[in-house]
Amino acid sequence: MKAGRLTLAMLGAGVLYAAPLSAQQRSPSFTLPPPPTGTLQAPSFNSKPDVSSDAPPPDAAFAAFQRGYFVTALREATKRLESNANDPPAMTLIAELYRSGLGVRRDLAEAARWYRLASDRGDPQAMFALGRAYLEGAGVATDAKQARVFFEKAAERNHPGALYNLGIMETDGAVANFVKAAEFFRRASTGGDNDATYALAMFYREGTGVEKDRKQGAALLKIAADENNIAAQVEYAIALFNGDGVDKDETAAGKYFLKAAARENPIAQNRIARMYASGRGVRLNMIEAMKWHILARSAGVNDDFLDGLLPTLSPTQRGAVEEAVRKFVGN
């Protein structure tokens, strides 16, 4: 999951857990998020140049930002404003530099001021960022209602991050509206927001806000998983292992579990450990099984079955496991 986002905690927890060769049990539902706390998507800037023959030269300010030349980015953005005092993307870029303390002293109030200037001039990224500032109390007084106002302004311009976070807000408490949440997630997903695709997938899987459709949910999970959403990789692997909404394929499940395990997801580490220990979907390999088990256990995922296998290892195998864990941690 991207850093700095409201999250939908939707992770199953039973596959390959209750018994060494069983994959049929899993949590019956996902857990909805707590009320928004202000952890939102960080602004991003698209600096991919248009290479068509009649395209204008690449923008120097944003190109410098993307390359990490933040002092240069500030200088170039300031030059843009000197030639055009109503340049909202340049204002948003300056705001981001102040918000993150890149090339300048970090100043959240100054960042909020620049975001507001850009927002007043119609920049959806600035609207989104200002909404985040109100939610976090970053440079402005905390005000969830004002945060929503700016998210809605950005959403009117189809800002994916704003749409996603409005969807999360619609899941909150007694006034939750899951139908509206699903629509926000759908729009955000269409706009390329990976977390929204995952959230919508889980809505379909559970019949929350939409008609229950495990097949559609699995299809959306695959899209999110292939875009490197870790939670989606775990859920899609579970679906593949169980043949739930998708053709059963333990080998493919193992590949997705391994992707998430390599990115330090403890649930995936536990599941792939089970698979290596039983030789299902992957070749039997006790060294790999115990490596992933130890890593998952260190993150709080306990497993009595795998613990019971540890004493059966030879001294040579134990040494190999220790070395494998060291290499992974070192990486």
N, C-alpha and C positions, 0 to 999 in steps of 0.2 A: 504494500500500500504506500502510496506517496506520502512523504513526510508533510505534516501540516495540513491534515484533512480531517473533517468530521468523518467518522467511520461507521459502517454498518457491520457489527460483529456477528458474522454468519458462518461459523466454522463447525462442521460436523466433527464428532469425536469418537466414533465407535468402530470404524472399519478396521479389521485385522487386529482387534484389541482384546476382545473377550476370550478368544481361543486362538491357538496358533494357526489354524487353517480356516478360520471363519471370517467372513467379511459381510455378514448380513445385518449386523446390528450397528446402528448409528443414532445420534441424537435426533429426535423426531422433528425438531424445529430449530430455527435460528433465533438468536437473541437480538432484539432491537436495541439501538444505541441509547445511551442516556441523553438528557437534554444537551443541546449544543454547548460546547465549551470554548469554542473559538479556534480550534485547530483546523485550519483550512488549507486549501491548495495555494502554494506560493505562485505568484505571477510568473508567467513565462513569456518570452519574446521570440517571435519567429523571424529569424534572420536569413532564411534560405533565399538566395538571390534568384530572381527571375532571369533566366538565361535566354529568353526570346530576343530576337534581333532588335526589337523596338523598346526593350525594357530600359528603365532608368538605371543609373549606376546603383550598386548596392549601398544601403544606408550606412554611413560611417559610424554613427553613434551606436546603433544596434549591433553592427558587426563587431565593434570593439567590446561591447558588453558580453556578447556570446564568447568571445575569445579570452575574456578575463582581463581586458585592459580597461579597468574601471575608471581611472583618472581620465583616460582618453575619451571614454564614453560620456563622462560628465561634461568634458570640454566640448565635444561635438554636439551634444544635446543642447548645451547652452548657446552654441553658435546658431543652431537651428532656431531657437527662440529669439535670438537677436534679429534674425531675418523674417521671422513670422511669430509674433507674440501669441498667436492662437494655434499652437501646434500640440494637441493633446497627447499623441504618442511620446513626444519628447518630454512632456511634463510627467507622464507616467514612468518613463525610464528614470528620470531624476528622482522621483518618489521612491522607486525601488532601490536605488543606490543609497538613499538616506535610510530607508527601512532596514536594509541589511548591513549598513555600514561598509559599503564597498567603495573604496576610493575617497570616502569622506567619513567624518565622525558620525556614528549612528545617532539619528535624531528622529524619533518616531513622530513627534509633533510636526516637524518639518516635512516628513514623508506624507503625513495625513493632509497637510496643507497642499502639497503638490498633487496628491491624488484627487482632492476636491476640485482643484483648478481643472484638471483633466476631465474629471467626471462631469463638471458643469458644461464642458465643451463636447460631451457625447462619447467619451472613450469608455467602452464596456469593461476593459481590463481595469481601469481606474475605479469604475463603479464597484466591481467585484472586490478589489483590494480595499476600498473604503468600507465596504460592508464587513469585510474581515476585521478591519481596524476597530470598528464599533463593537463587534462581537468579542474581540480580545481586550478592548480597552487600551489599544496601542496608539498612543498619541492623541486619543480622544477619550471622552468618558464612555464607559461601557454602556451600551444601549442596544439590546437585542432587537427592539422594534426598528430602530434606525438601520441596524444591520440588514434586516429583512427588506427594508425599503430599497436599499442599494443593490441587494442581490436581485430583487425583482426588476429593477431598472436594467441591470446587466442581462438578466434572463430574457427581457423583451428583445434584446439584441442577440439572443441565442448563445450567450456565453456559457460553455459547457460546465465550467466549475460552479458558476452561480446556480445553474439548473440542478446540478447534483446536490448542492448544499440546501437548496430549497426542498428537494426531495427528502433529505435527511430531516429537515425541520418538520415536514409533514408527518413524520413517524413519531413525533414527540407527545408522550403523555395522553391525557384524557381527550384531547382535541385532535388526536391523530386522524389523518385522512390518507389511508393507504392507496386509494384510487388516484388521488392527486399526486402522491409520492411516486407511484408507478409511472405516471405520465411525465413527471419531471425527469425521472431516471431515463425514460425512453428518449426524450428530447436530448438529454445530455449524452446518452450513448450514441445517438445519431450524430452528434457533434464531435464524437471521438473520445469521450471521457471513459476511460477504462474502468474506473471504480463504479461508474453508473451502470455499465454493462454487467458487471458482476452483481450489483445490487438487484438489477432487473431480473437477472437469471435466477437469483434466489427467490424473488417474488413469484416467478413462474413455478419454481420447484415446490413452493409451499402453498401456492394459491393465495398470496397476499396482495390485495389490490387488483389482481387480475385473475382470470380463470386458470385454475391449476393445470399445468401442462409440463410434465417432467421432460418430455422430449424437447420442447422449445427452450426450457431452462438449461438443459444440457448443451444445446447448440450455442446458447449465449455464453455459457461457461467456457466452452472451447475457444470462442472468440477472445474472451478476456484472458484466458490462460495463455493463449498464443501471443498475447500482447504483454506477457510477463507479469500479470497480476498474480501474486503469490497465493492469496486465498482462493482464487479461481482455479489455480493449478491443483491445489489440494482437493477442492470439491469435485473438479472434473475427474481427477484420478479416482476418487471414491466412486463416482458414477460409472466410470469405465470398469473398475474392478467388480462392481455389483451388477453391471448391465442394467443400470437404472436410467432409462430415458435415452440410452445409447447402446449400441451393440457391445456386449461384454468383451473386454480385451485387456487381460491382465498384463500383457507385455507393455502395451501403451500406458496403462495405469502406472506401471513402474517407472516409465520415463518421466511422466509428469511429477510423480512423487520425488524422483531424484532431482528434478529441476528446483522444486520448492525446498527440498532438504539442503541442497547446496547453497541456498540463500538463507539458511539458518532458521527455517520453519520447523519447530520441534514436533508438531503433529506429523508432518511429512517424514521427518527423520525417524519417528517411531514406526510409521507404516512401512517405510522401505526396509527398516530393520527386520520387521516381521516377514516381509517378502523374501529377503535374503536368507533368513533363518529357515524358511519352509521351502525355498526353491520355487516359489510361485511367481510367474511373470518375469523372473530373473534367475540366473543360475545360482544354485545354492552356494553361499559364500559366508562362512561364519565370521571371518575377519571383518567384512563389510557390515554384516549384521550387528556385530558387537560395537563396531565404531559408531554406527548411527544410533544404536541404543544408548551408548554412553553420552553422546552429544544431546540426545533428546532428554535423557534423565537429568543431565546437568541443567536443563532448562525447565525442569519441573514435571516432565511427562514420565511417570513411573510405569513399570511394566513387570509384574511378577514373573510372567512366563519367560521373558528375555533375561531377567535377573537369574532365573534358575539355570539358564544355559551357560552363564559365565564360568561357573566352577568346572564345567566339562571341558574347557579349553586346555590345551597343553601349554607348558611354559613358553614354547616357541610361538604358539598362536597368540598368547597374551601379550608377548612382546610386540608382535606384529600389529595387534589392535592398538596398543599404546602409541606406536609409531604412526599409525594411520590417523589417530586422533590428533597427535601433535602436528602433523602436516596440515590437517584441515584447519585447526585453530591458528596455525602460523600463517595460513593463506588468508 
